[in-house]
């Protein structure tokens, strides 16, 4: 079996929470963590593919992710890139014409 990983995994044992729209949440155990994904131990029955992972022990860590594989009680997540919002542009209001 070939290992297709492109990054080293950081083995962890952290409590996390998996949230999916609209109101589905699951407690989970984060087993491995990389900058681009994670391996979790949790039941994902009834959870869609698009989720948010929260890890309170990492100072409010919160990432949007997609479940890319599931096996028994384990699943793999790929973190989604979050585009930085551009700064808001000022609103230009028309100057009132006073008839002058």
N, C-alpha and C positions, 0 to 999 in steps of 0.2 A: 504494500500500500504506500503510495507516494504522499508526501506531506506538501500540500499546496500553499502553505502559509508564506506570506511575504514579510511578516514581522515577527519579532520575538514576543511571546506571550508573557505577561506578568501574572503569575499565579496569585490568586487572591482568595479570600474567604470573607466576603463582605455581604451584609444584608442589603438588599435592594428592593425596589418596588417597580413593577412593570405596569404601565397604564396604557389603556387603549380606548379609543373613542367608542361609545360615548361615556360609559361609566364602568368599564371593566378594569379591575385592578387585581394584581396578584403579587403576593410577597415572593421574593426569589432570593437565591444565593448566587452571588457573582463569583464564579470559579476562576475565570481568566479574563484579563483585560488588556487591550491594546489601544493605541490612539484611534483605531478605525473600527473596533468592534469588541464583542464580549461573548463569553460562553456562560450561560446561566443554567441553574438547576431550579426548575419550577414547572408547574402544570400550565400548559398553554392552551388547554382545551377551551374553546369559546373565545379565544383571543385572535384577532386578525393579524395580518402581517405587519402593519404599521403601528408602532408602539413608541412609548417614551420610557426610558430607563432613568430611575432616580436612585442615587446612592448617597444617603445622608452623611455617612461617615467620611465622605470625601468633600466635605464643605459645600453641600448643596449641588453636587454633580447631577446634571440633568441633560440627557441627549435624546434627540429623536432618532429612531432606528427602524430597521426593517428586519424581521425574522427571516433568515435565509436558509435555515435547516432546523429540523426537529427530530429528536430520537428519544423515545420514551419520555423521561422527565428532564432531558437536556435540550437546549436550543442554542443556536448561534445567532448573534445580532451583527448587523453591519450598521454603523452609525451613518446617518445622512448628513451631507454637507449642509450647513446652514448659511445661507447667503446673508451677508451683512447688509442691513438696510442702509440705503444712502440717506444722507441728512435731508431733512425736509426742506423743500424750496420755499422761499418766502411767497406769500400770496400777494399778487399785485392786484390792487383794486383800482378800477377806473376813477380818475379824478372827476368829480361832479362839474358839469358845465353850468356855470352861473349866468351864462348868456352875455358875458363881457367880451 
